Amino acid sequence: MFILDPTAEVDLKPISSAPRLKSPDKKIIGLLSNGKAAVSPFFNYLEKMLGKNWNAKTILRYTKINYSAPADPDLIRELSRCHMIVTGIGD
């Protein structure tokens, strides 16, 4: 009988979080959808609020190609333009 151990044998390096924004005022905000339909109404409302109540400079909307896979490198590069990113999962 063989017993398999599913744990990964990799050295994980600690990472730190990006500093929090004090305000979205005059910032570029990215909204990243996983592509499922339920994200859209939430992002529509959030986009309105960010523009109207919080004076965001620009709001950019992105959608992943495959909801179950990581975002592709080109999308990650595009997102790097943003000061803040909100991700939405439409489950």
C-alpha angles and dihedrals in degrees: 000000000000123000115204122210110211096193118115120245100213133122108243116209117214116246131195128225122248114258114268119253114245089214139351087229110136092352133127109248124195122206111199117195125194087219100254117131098239092067094065100071091048093049091046089057094042092049090053092049095047092051098041107033102025102033096229111188097222134357116205122191123208133178127202116236093226119028094206098049133068117269112273119252094253090056091048089053090051091049091053087075090068127091090206134016128201116196123205129201112194100206 
